[in-house]
Amino acid sequence: MTAPQISQPWLYALAGVLGLAGCGAADDPNRALTASTANPQAAPSVSSKVITIPFHAANFVTRKDNLYFPLHPGTRYTYRSEFKKEGPELNVVNVTHQTKTILGVSAIVVHDQVFIEDGSLSEDTFDWFAPDKDGNVWYLGEDTKTFDHGKFLTDEGSWEAGKNGAKAGIIMLADPHVGDIVQQENSPGVVEDMGKVIRLTETVTVPFGTFTNCLETTEWTPIEPGDRSHKFYAPGIGNVLEVAPRQGGERDELIDLK
């Protein structure tokens, strides 16, 4: 499988495509990043509350929009990943029309692919998400594979709720509040990602535009102590930026949305 070569001018030419009225984009696309976006370590301390919601298959629906995590089949997000010590990567995320039944729930299949600078496939993942009737978005697992210039390396990190002790997690609450903590991925010894809401009013600038009233989370896993990332979700759009200062300065920015 191949992808276009990652070209710096091609990527940033997309910054001029800003037809985002009503989607949280600010008037000035050149506005500077806020302090917390530029330096997530400066995020203030907030009180914490772990949110637990019982999982019942009967509570799930075919379609229920979440403000920060919309799942509209046919949507394609394109991100550019920057590393301090490594070359850039291109991350293409497609919300497909496919579904997968897990624990009696019809989950939406999201295809997530990562390509390195020469265009070869680095990661190929199928994620499974499902909204409940209240608008919470659940994470039911993933089938992930890692490659080295197209050569398969491992499927480590794959999991499915209901198998080998894995349970469904929550990737986004319907009504998040600052300090809320959720278990996003829950497969003991495989993935145990946690997420905490830090802010609800961030302004974020990425090549695709400037977005206001973004939700900021900090995410970590006890499996890899010390690793931590900050993600920013724009209303009506979804994830627009991820910053991981401790993981080599990784920065994933939204460059295109169709």
N, C-alpha and C positions, 0 to 999 in steps of 0.2 A: 504494500500500500504506500502510495506516495502523496505528497502535498506540495504546494508551491514553495519555492525557496523563500526564506524569510528575508525580505528586503526592507531596509530601514525607510527609504522614501515611500515605498508602497504602503507601509503600515501607517505612517503618520499623515499620509494624504487623506486617510479616512477620518482624521480629526475634524475635517470640515463638514462632515455629514452629521448635522445636528438637528434633525427634524423631530424633536422630542417634546413638543408643546403638550402640557398637561401631564407629563411623566416625571416631573421633579427636576428638570433641567433649569439651571439659573440663567439669567439674561446674559451674563458675561462669561463666555467659555474660557477666558484666559485668567480668570480669578485664581489667585494662589491657593495652594492647599492650606487647610487649617493646621494648627500646631500638632494636633493629635494625629492627623493623617501623615504629616511629614515625620513625626516622631511618636509612634504609638506607645512607646514606653512611658510617655508623659501622661497617659490616661489616668484620671483620678481614681482614688479608691472609692468603691461604692458598696453598700450593704448587699449581701447575697441571699438568694432564696432559691433552693432547688425545686423545680417544678416537675411534678410527676402526674401523669394522666393515665388512667387505666386503658389498656388496649382491648377494644372489642370490635370484631370485624363488622358488626352491624352498624357501627357508628360512621363507617366510611361511605363516601359518595363518589360519583364519577367525576364531578367537576365542582370545585369550590375555590375561588380565587383567594390567594394570600397576598397581602399588599407587598411584602418584601421577597416572596418566593413564588412568583407566578409560574404556572406550568402549562403553557399554551402550546399544544402540539404544532409543529411546523416552525417553531422559533429557533433561530441559530445565534448563539453568542460566540464571538471571537475575541480571545484575550492574547496579549503579548506578555510573556514572562521575561523579566530581567534578573540576571544574577551578577553579583560583583565579580565572581571568579570564573563563571561559565558563560557560554554564549546564550543568546536569546532563544526562546521557545515559542511556538505558536500553539495555543490551546483552543480547539474548536468543540463547542458543546451544542448538541442538537437535542431538542425536546421532540421525541419521535411520536408517531401515532400508534406505536406498539404498546402493549400492556403485558404484564406478567402477573399471574395469580400467586400470591404468597399469603399463607395463613388465612385464606378465604377472602383476601382483599385484592382488587384489581389495581395493581401499581403501574404508574406511568414509567416507561423506559426512557432514560436520558443517556444518550451516547456521548461520551467524553473522550476526545483524542488529543494527544500531545505530540507535536512534531518538533524535532530539533532543527538547528540552523540549516543543515543540508537537505531538509525536507523529508527525512526518513522518520518513520513512526517510532515514538519512544514509549508511549502508554496508550492502552486501548481499554476503556472501561464502560460497562453498562451499569448505570445506577438505577435504583428502583424507589420511586417516591409515590406517596399517596396522601391526598388531603382527607381529613375527617369532616364531619358535618359542621363543626365549629370553625373550620378554617386552619387548624393546625396541620402542618405538613410533616408526615412521618417518613423516616428513612428505613427501608425494609431490606437493604443490602446492596451489594455490588459484585459484579464479576469483572475483575481487573487483571490485566496482563501487562507486563513490562518487557520492553524490547531493547536490544542494542543494535542500532542501525538495521532494524527490520528482523533481527534474529531474536526469537522468543527466549526470555530469561526466566521469568517466574510469574506465578499467579498469586503470590503472597499478598495478603490483604483482602482477598475475596471472602465474602460472608453472605449468609442469607438468614433472615429472621426465621426461627423455628427449627433450625438445624444446628447441631453441635453446641447447644446451649445459647445460641444467639437470640437476642430479643430486638424488637423494633425500637428505634430511637426517634427522637423528634429533631428535625433539622431546622424548623422555624415555627414559633408559636403564632397563633392567630392574633393575640393581643400582647405583644412583648412589653415588658417594663424594665427599666434600668435595674440591674442586679439579678434578674432572672437567670437561672442556670438550668441547662437541660443536658441530658445524655443524648448525644447525636448518633453515635454508633455504639453498638453494644454486643460485641462478640468476644467473650473472655479470652485474653491472650492473643487475639488477632487485631481487633480495633476496639478502642474504648474512648473515643473522642468526646470531649465535653465542650460546651459553648456557654459563654456568659455575655449578656447584653451590657454594654458599656455606655452607650449614648444613643439618642434617638434624633438628634438634631445636627448631625455632621454635614459639612459641605465638602464635597470631594470633586477634584478635577482629574480626569483621565483623558486620553486622546479622543474618545468619543464625545466628550462634553463635560459640563459641570453640573453636578446634581446636589440639591439641597435636601434637608430633612432626612438624611440617610441614617440607617441603623448601623451601629458599629458593634461588632462582637469581638471578644478575644477567645481563642480556641486552643485547646491543649489536650494531651493524652498522657495518662500515667505510664503508658508503655514506653514512651520516649521522653523522660523527664528533661525539662529545659527547653524543649521545642515549643514554640508558641507563635501563633499568627493572629493578625487582626484582619477581619473581613468587613466590608462596607456594602450595604444593600440599599439601593435607591428605590423609593416608592414606585410601584408599577413596572419596574425594570428587573430588579433582582440584583445579583452580585455584580458590582462594578469595579471593585478593587480588593486585592489581598496583599498584605505586607507581612513578611516574616523576617524580621531583623536578625534573629539568631540562626536562621538557616541560610547563611551565606548572603543575606541581604536580598532575598527573593522578593520580587514585586510583580504581581499579575494585574494588568490593566485592561479594561474593556476597550477594544478598538473598533468593533463593529457589532451591529445588532440588526438582524433581518427577521 
